């Protein structure tokens, strides 16, 4: 039950922060712009194209994946920024002292914080993602394939970076931790690209570099699998672009990512338990 | 079983020895004033006793169990130095949250929170956010937090910092009340008058080492200064007084004698009266804690 109390407190605290609302507003702004842009471009397509039905669904799929890519980036941003000082900040301010000295184990604090932020992040991704899907559905009546596993993978990506940032926060000060996690995000992004380009050019070394990066940091790989699942068959055959992928990470990679999150969380628990406060 | 027991506790941070070979033990209902200059190791000691900091060597037991053990932390209250909080919580919300961490049932929490807000004089601010509180009010709400679970042992780290004289007095009275109900109190302080007024036991820590420990009487009463006011003090009588201790004249008809043992005072009174002096007053003066403390601070390591 302590885990839930801490989760509740963390959730309340995240809600108190301006940052949470800023990201939410940016997300809603992006959604609004997307809806408008989609409306006008779709109107043009309707006017100019002869085979409206086919073009519309391909076009919807591509734009939607772009939108969802935005959601997944915002989610990573949100996940890192709300968690970057959740532990180090409380150690620095001293609020942790009256909490740790209550009848609870230190792991309950780490897991509780993780749970609170993970729920918030999941709610953000599901709400924003559904928003984008609904905007398209309302105007065209188009739904992409595999929405549920797709969203699940996006959540998984957010959780990777959330967990890493909680892990870093047990030892690093907030700014340093944030810099490290965002740099890792960058590395994971570039690694994913090297793998894609490598697979397109059939360059095995590049593919291996990409796979190695994904193993080190499985976050971006989850988006690539999500976009692979949610893209239309026609787009898949069209080739490489930033929002979709031709060489999806395997289901084993998904299992690996879940394990990765669990290990990172366990490491955070271990480091926090050993730390003098 | 002692409530607090520390055996050869040490904490070393790199080249710095924060606490060195600390041994002490506190029984139920005892109030210990843990005195020391800033940076002497007081807070590190409290943190080791609470499981916040891992000792480099030695061990501690609270109510017979290792510090930090949830089974024991439910019976411990703690007010940290520089107490911080989640500023967006209301006073009542803050106490309710900590009550939940103590696993108190909802109804008990409500009752206890109202009771404590009343006790620390913040009943009318229950719905105010902590961010609007003054330093003194925060210290009070922190104190209320430490008493939520009706603890068996309370650790207070500089509880009166930020409080005005009235607030200090209230904290002192509160400690007295805790002692009466059998609560053991570990009080970190550098305010000597506070310790003198609130504590029955004193430990003095200097550069990480406990240099004195005992009851207030033991520490400050080892040498008792006795003020004697009498008429007809002849030089012979005065010379004879030196059998009890060093004699220092203090104005007409007065002198002070520093005796090693209070038990010899009646004997000294009899000597004076039988010698023909007209004894008006013989008042033992306890060595003020402040003097003892300053003396110890001047001693070489």
Contacts between the chains, C-beta under 8 A, distances in Angstrom:
chain1	res1	chain2	res2	distance
A	1	B	103	7.2
A	2	B	101	6.9
A	2	B	103	7.7
A	5	B	97	7.5
A	5	B	100	4.9
A	5	B	101	6.1
A	9	B	86	7.6
A	9	B	97	6.3
A	13	B	86	6.3
A	13	B	88	7.6
A	16	B	88	4.6
A	93	B	84	4.7
A	94	B	80	6.1
A	94	B	82	5.8
A	94	B	83	7.2
A	94	B	84	4.0
A	95	B	84	4.9
A	95	B	85	6.0
A	95	B	86	6.1
A	97	B	52	6.3
A	97	B	78	7.3
A	97	B	80	4.4
A	97	B	84	8.0
A	98	B	78	6.4
A	98	B	79	8.0
A	98	B	80	6.3
A	98	B	83	7.3
A	98	B	85	7.8
A	98	B	98	6.7
A	98	B	142	7.6
A	98	B	145	6.2
A	99	B	101	6.5
A	100	B	51	7.7
A	100	B	52	6.1
A	100	B	68	7.8
A	101	B	50	5.1
A	101	B	51	7.3
A	101	B	52	6.7
A	101	B	68	7.8
A	101	B	73	6.0
A	101	B	76	6.7
A	101	B	78	4.6
A	102	B	73	6.1
A	102	B	74	8.0
A	102	B	98	6.9
A	102	B	101	3.8
A	102	B	102	6.0
A	103	B	70	4.1
A	103	B	71	7.3
A	103	B	72	8.0
A	103	B	73	4.3
A	103	B	74	3.8
A	103	B	101	7.5
A	103	B	102	6.5
A	103	B	103	6.5
A	104	B	70	5.9
A	104	B	73	7.6
A	104	B	101	6.4
A	105	B	70	6.3
A	274	B	54	7.6
A	276	B	47	7.5
A	276	B	52	7.0
A	276	B	53	4.4
A	276	B	54	6.1
A	277	B	47	7.3
A	277	B	52	4.5
A	277	B	53	6.9
